[in-house]
Amino acid sequence: MSIEIDILSGDAAWPMARPLLETVWPPGAKAPHRRGTSDDEHPTLRVLIESSGELVCHVGITIRIVTWNGRKCQVGGIGGLATRPDGRRRGYGSLALTAAVQTLRDHEAIDCGLAFCDETQAAFFEARGWQRYDGAIVAEQSGSKAPYDELVPMQLDLRRKVRGGTLDLCGSPW
Ligand SMILES: CC(C)(COP(=O)(O)OP(=O)(O)OC[C@H]1O[C@@H](n2cnc3c(N)ncnc32)[C@H](O)[C@@H]1OP(=O)(O)O)[C@@H](O)C(=O)NCCC(=O)NCCS
């Protein structure tokens, strides 16, 4: 079994990622963390994990300048983490997240990682060095800026320790 990890532009890799993402989050289903997995919202980069030539796992990376307590802060937004249902619990999700975090570290100008997940997935991130962001999140939603508390915000320290206060995503959540 050969494993390949590719990191490609979010736009260019959409046709490759789409079938997997639509299997995990069928179009039209209400799932807040399927953002960034539709035709018109693409992350900056996508990590694709292939096993024996087949795509088994995906995660998107949205690099964005946001504000934290009114000051600019560059975050690496992690979203659309998905493993094919028949490929779970084999380490692909961890591998994809590790590759995404390494990409953020290599970038050198990213202040922190930021992901949004269900309460049930929080432990997955915590076991991999992430922590719950203890402040408030605001984001564009349905055309206006509003508190975003649908999912649990998870934060990973990179250049800065982002704690407390208010993080304004300066756009839609990913
Ligand atoms: C969340 C998700 C991406 C995890 O993907 P995955 O490929 O199963 O992830 P991993 O295999 O790396 O890890 C999953 C668990 O299996 C365990 N595991 C990994 N390899 C294993 C193995 N060989 N045998 C048994 N367990 C194993 C891991 O320890 C991990 O458990 P932990 O979180 O308690 O540490 C996957 O469940 C998924 O696609 N869910 C639906 C979409 C979703 O909710 N995405 C999250 C949005 S934030």
The ligand as an SDF file (V2000), in Angstrom:
LIG
                    3D

 48 50  0  0  0  0  0  0  0  0999 V2000
  -12.7620   13.2630   11.9820 C   0  0  0  0  0  0  0  0  0  0  0  0
  -12.1860   12.3810   10.8640 C   0  0  0  0  0  0  0  0  0  0  0  0
  -11.6400   13.2620    9.7640 C   0  0  0  0  0  0  0  0  0  0  0  0
  -11.0410   11.5310   11.4690 C   0  0  0  0  0  0  0  0  0  0  0  0
  -10.4240   10.8490   10.3770 O   0  0  0  0  0  0  0  0  0  0  0  0
   -9.6530    9.4560   10.5710 P   0  0  0  0  0  0  0  0  0  0  0  0
   -8.9580    9.1840    9.2940 O   0  0  0  0  0  0  0  0  0  0  0  0
  -10.5750    8.4330   11.1030 O   0  0  0  0  0  0  0  0  0  0  0  0
   -8.6130    9.8990   11.7020 O   0  0  0  0  0  0  0  0  0  0  0  0
   -7.4810    8.9950   12.3990 P   0  0  0  0  0  0  0  0  0  0  0  0
   -7.5550    7.6080   11.9100 O   0  0  0  0  0  0  0  0  0  0  0  0
   -6.2190    9.7240   12.2750 O   0  0  0  0  0  0  0  0  0  0  0  0
   -7.9020    9.0850   13.9120 O   0  0  0  0  0  0  0  0  0  0  0  0
   -9.2030    8.7520   14.3470 C   0  0  0  0  0  0  0  0  0  0  0  0
   -9.1170    7.9530   15.5930 C   0  0  0  0  0  0  0  0  0  0  0  0
   -8.7670    6.6360   15.2330 O   0  0  0  0  0  0  0  0  0  0  0  0
   -7.6480    6.2150   16.0070 C   0  0  0  0  0  0  0  0  0  0  0  0
   -6.8320    5.3800   15.1390 N   0  0  0  0  0  0  0  0  0  0  0  0
   -5.9700    5.7900   14.1950 C   0  0  0  0  0  0  0  0  0  0  0  0
   -5.3820    4.7190   13.6160 N   0  0  0  0  0  0  0  0  0  0  0  0
   -5.9380    3.6250   14.1980 C   0  0  0  0  0  0  0  0  0  0  0  0
   -5.7710    2.2400   14.0290 C   0  0  0  0  0  0  0  0  0  0  0  0
   -4.8970    1.7350   13.1470 N   0  0  0  0  0  0  0  0  0  0  0  0
   -6.5450    1.4070   14.7720 N   0  0  0  0  0  0  0  0  0  0  0  0
   -7.4430    1.9080   15.6570 C   0  0  0  0  0  0  0  0  0  0  0  0
   -7.6200    3.2150   15.8730 N   0  0  0  0  0  0  0  0  0  0  0  0
   -6.8810    4.0500   15.1640 C   0  0  0  0  0  0  0  0  0  0  0  0
   -6.9450    7.4660   16.3720 C   0  0  0  0  0  0  0  0  0  0  0  0
   -6.1760    7.3040   17.5750 O   0  0  0  0  0  0  0  0  0  0  0  0
   -8.0610    8.4250   16.5560 C   0  0  0  0  0  0  0  0  0  0  0  0
   -8.5840    8.3470   17.8330 O   0  0  0  0  0  0  0  0  0  0  0  0
   -8.4030    9.5580   18.8480 P   0  0  0  0  0  0  0  0  0  0  0  0
   -9.0340   10.7790   18.2020 O   0  0  0  0  0  0  0  0  0  0  0  0
   -9.1290    9.0740   20.0530 O   0  0  0  0  0  0  0  0  0  0  0  0
   -6.9370    9.7310   19.0060 O   0  0  0  0  0  0  0  0  0  0  0  0
  -13.2600   11.3940   10.3140 C   0  0  0  0  0  0  0  0  0  0  0  0
  -13.8930   10.7490   11.3890 O   0  0  0  0  0  0  0  0  0  0  0  0
  -14.3210   12.0600    9.4410 C   0  0  0  0  0  0  0  0  0  0  0  0
  -14.1410   12.2380    8.2370 O   0  0  0  0  0  0  0  0  0  0  0  0
  -15.4520   12.4560   10.0570 N   0  0  0  0  0  0  0  0  0  0  0  0
  -16.5700   13.0980    9.3080 C   0  0  0  0  0  0  0  0  0  0  0  0
  -16.2470   14.5080    8.9460 C   0  0  0  0  0  0  0  0  0  0  0  0
  -15.9730   15.3550   10.1710 C   0  0  0  0  0  0  0  0  0  0  0  0
  -16.7250   15.3500   11.1330 O   0  0  0  0  0  0  0  0  0  0  0  0
  -14.8800   16.1080   10.0930 N   0  0  0  0  0  0  0  0  0  0  0  0
  -14.4100   16.9090   11.2000 C   0  0  0  0  0  0  0  0  0  0  0  0
  -14.7020   18.3100   10.9550 C   0  0  0  0  0  0  0  0  0  0  0  0
  -13.8740   19.2560   12.2150 S   0  0  0  0  0  0  0  0  0  0  0  0
  1  2  1  0
  2  3  1  0
  2  4  1  0
  2 36  1  0
  4  5  1  0
  5  6  1  0
  6  7  2  0
  6  8  1  0
  6  9  1  0
  9 10  1  0
 10 11  2  0
 10 12  1  0
 10 13  1  0
 13 14  1  0
 14 15  1  0
 15 16  1  0
 15 30  1  0
 16 17  1  0
 17 18  1  0
 17 28  1  0
 18 19  1  0
 18 27  1  0
 19 20  2  0
 20 21  1  0
 21 22  1  0
 21 27  2  0
 22 23  1  0
 22 24  2  0
 24 25  1  0
 25 26  2  0
 26 27  1  0
 28 29  1  0
 28 30  1  0
 30 31  1  0
 31 32  1  0
 32 33  2  0
 32 34  1  0
 32 35  1  0
 36 37  1  0
 36 38  1  0
 38 39  2  0
 38 40  1  0
 40 41  1  0
 41 42  1  0
 42 43  1  0
 43 44  2  0
 43 45  1  0
 45 46  1  0
 46 47  1  0
 47 48  1  0
M  END
$$$$
